Amino acid sequence: MERKRGLGIFLFSMFCLLALSNCVSKKEHLMKVEESEKLSKELSILKSDHARLQEEKKELGKTIIDQKSRISDLENENSLLKEEVQSLHAKAEALERKRDTDIRQMKGTYENLLEDMKSEIDKGQITITQLKGKLKVNMLDEILFDSGKTVIKPQGIEVLKRVGNILLEVKERAINIEGHTDNVPIGIELKKRYPTNWELSSARATNVARYLQETIGIEPSLLSATGYGEFHPIASNDTAEGKAKNRRIDIVLVPIEVTPFSRK
């Protein structure tokens, strides 16, 4: 009896152990399955992240290539800008040297004219002024022309020769010949040739320009002749003295780029 009872207890114990073992195995299985699913999800996430990182890597590679290309372009632009700056500096220095040369030349011309024209200057027949890069020789008509005439008289030829020989040495300057009159209307006989003071002043300026070209040898492309008639007086036409000052020829030296019509 005791023997059967012990066997029963043994069998019951074994059954319990088997049942318990089965429960443990099932629990572990479920845990393994759950862990496997979790790992699968993590793996999927990692694969997705890896794929995203690969794409980002590709985009970053493209960006790096673009940046390198942009850097190369900027370096080339910078190099060109440096060359341009150097070229501008060289041009500025050349212009500065040219300006200094022009100033010295104009000063020399001015001084030479003052010295050579001293007699006429002392008599008030010629005035010479230098201002803002311009040099002006103001010559009264009485030196160059007889009343109502446009042919240069011998005394005028002598004076123009001296002036012209000095101007012949001037470089890089335009020489504008300007004819001016007083406000007295043209006389009846003279009116047949010169209807107004415009024509008279233009003819006198043209003859002076022709003399400087044909006799002195000044380059004609540097010369211009303009008649201003009575409309640019430098003195009052109410007096004989004022009228005499207004009847004049101005020889104006200006930089080549300045036209007669841009002067003030």
Long-range contacts (C-beta under 8 A, 24 or more apart in sequence): 98-172, 102-133, 102-172, 102-173, 102-255, 105-170, 105-171, 106-130, 106-133, 106-135, 106-170, 106-173, 106-253, 109-135, 109-166, 109-167, 109-169, 109-170, 109-253, 110-135, 112-166, 113-137, 113-163, 113-166, 116-162, 116-163, 116-166, 117-159, 117-162, 117-163, 120-159, 126-159, 133-254, 133-255, 134-252, 134-253, 134-254, 134-263, 135-252, 135-253, 136-250, 136-251, 136-252, 136-253, 137-163, 137-250, 137-251, 137-252, 138-234, 138-248, 138-249, 138-250, 139-163, 139-248, 139-249, 139-250, 139-251, 140-244, 140-245, 140-247, 140-248, 141-204, 141-247, 141-248, 141-249, 142-244, 142-247, 144-204, 144-208, 144-249, 145-204, 148-187, 148-190, 148-200, 150-194, 150-200, 150-203, 150-204, 150-207, 151-207, 152-207, 152-208, 152-211, 157-211, 160-208, 160-211, 160-212, 160-216, 161-215, 161-216, 163-251, 164-211, 164-212, 164-215, 164-216, 164-218, 165-216, 167-212, 167-216, 167-218, 167-251, 167-253, 168-216, 168-217, 168-218, 170-253, 172-255, 172-256, 173-222, 173-253, 173-254, 173-255, 173-256, 174-222, 174-223, 174-224, 174-253, 174-254, 174-255, 174-256, 174-258, 174-259, 175-212, 175-218, 175-222, 175-223, 175-224, 175-251, 175-252, 175-253, 176-223, 176-224, 176-226, 176-250, 176-251, 176-252, 176-253, 176-254, 176-260, 176-263, 177-205, 177-206, 177-208, 177-209, 177-212, 177-223, 177-224, 177-225, 177-226, 177-249, 177-250, 177-251, 177-252, 178-205, 178-226, 178-227, 178-228, 178-232, 178-249, 178-250, 178-251, 178-252, 178-260, 179-203, 179-204, 179-205, 179-206, 179-208, 179-225, 179-226, 179-227, 179-228, 179-249, 180-228, 180-229, 180-230, 180-232, 180-233, 180-234, 180-246, 180-247, 180-248, 180-249, 180-250, 181-229, 181-230, 181-246, 181-247, 182-230, 182-233, 182-237, 182-242, 182-243, 182-244, 182-246, 182-247, 183-230, 183-233, 183-237, 183-243, 183-246, 184-237, 184-243, 196-229, 197-229, 197-230, 198-227, 198-229, 199-227, 200-227, 200-229, 201-227, 201-228, 201-229, 202-226, 202-227, 203-227, 204-249, 205-249, 208-249, 208-251, 222-256, 224-260, 226-260
